[in-house]
Amino acid sequence: MDLSRPTLRWLATALPIAFALHVAEEAPTFVQWFNSHVEPDITWRNFVTVTAVGFGITVMVAVQLAVAPGRANGLIAVAWVGCVMFANATFHIVAAIVDGGYAPGVATATLLYLPVSLLLFGAVRAQCAIPAAAVAAVALVAGIPMYWHGWLIVFDGGRLF
């Protein structure tokens, strides 16, 4: 396989791995960090529940994409990754800049989420013959809840959920 042009099946395999590694980085200190920024606080149980649901959906999207890497599943993957990985990476990077230090998850968001997202977007565009503007629009629109949530956390001391 040409690593400069990974297949959708290969990228599908990478999605849950990137997700798991990101959560492994976040888990030790995220709840404490998050609660120092927002009201009302979240609990460890909230974090585990949201993470487990997100991981489950990521696995389902990845399996669907690996089994049937066509246009519809490609766009579903773009939407999910646009929200859960790309927009989430943006949140972590902005949070670290605004805080002037480490925000739990920023390393894997930068080193895994951003490249995997961009590779997936490019692969869906190329392998599913979908215009780049359409892929970008799906990713950006699907990311709106995460962008909004991140804005509230970093700049407003609130949260969506």
Secondary structure in CASP SS format (residue, H / E / C, confidence):
PFRMAT SS
TARGET T0000
AUTHOR 0000-0000-0000
METHOD secondary structure of the structure
MODEL  1
M C 1.00
D C 1.00
L C 1.00
S C 1.00
R C 1.00
P C 1.00
T C 1.00
L H 1.00
R H 1.00
W H 1.00
L H 1.00
A H 1.00
T H 1.00
A H 1.00
L H 1.00
P H 1.00
I H 1.00
A H 1.00
F H 1.00
A H 1.00
L H 1.00
H H 1.00
V H 1.00
A H 1.00
E H 1.00
E H 1.00
A C 1.00
P C 1.00
T C 1.00
F H 1.00
V H 1.00
Q H 1.00
W H 1.00
F H 1.00
N H 1.00
S C 1.00
H C 1.00
V C 1.00
E C 1.00
P C 1.00
D C 1.00
I C 1.00
T C 1.00
W H 1.00
R H 1.00
N H 1.00
F H 1.00
V H 1.00
T H 1.00
V H 1.00
T H 1.00
A H 1.00
V H 1.00
G H 1.00
F H 1.00
G H 1.00
I H 1.00
T H 1.00
V H 1.00
M H 1.00
V H 1.00
A H 1.00
V H 1.00
Q H 1.00
L H 1.00
A H 1.00
V H 1.00
A C 1.00
P C 1.00
G C 1.00
R H 1.00
A H 1.00
N H 1.00
G H 1.00
L H 1.00
I H 1.00
A H 1.00
V H 1.00
A H 1.00
W H 1.00
V H 1.00
G H 1.00
C H 1.00
V H 1.00
M H 1.00
F H 1.00
A H 1.00
N H 1.00
A H 1.00
T H 1.00
F H 1.00
H H 1.00
I H 1.00
V H 1.00
A H 1.00
A H 1.00
I H 1.00
V H 1.00
D H 1.00
G C 1.00
G C 1.00
Y C 1.00
A C 1.00
P C 1.00
G C 1.00
V H 1.00
A H 1.00
T H 1.00
A H 1.00
T H 1.00
L H 1.00
L H 1.00
Y H 1.00
L H 1.00
P H 1.00
V H 1.00
S H 1.00
L H 1.00
L H 1.00
L H 1.00
F H 1.00
G H 1.00
A H 1.00
V H 1.00
R H 1.00
A H 1.00
Q H 1.00
C C 1.00
A C 1.00
I C 1.00
P C 1.00
A H 1.00
A H 1.00
A H 1.00
V H 1.00
A H 1.00
A H 1.00
V H 1.00
A H 1.00
L H 1.00
V H 1.00
A H 1.00
G C 1.00
I H 1.00
P H 1.00
M H 1.00
Y H 1.00
W H 1.00
H H 1.00
G H 1.00
W H 1.00
L H 1.00
I H 1.00
V H 1.00
F H 1.00
D H 1.00
G C 1.00
G C 1.00
R C 1.00
L C 1.00
F C 1.00
END
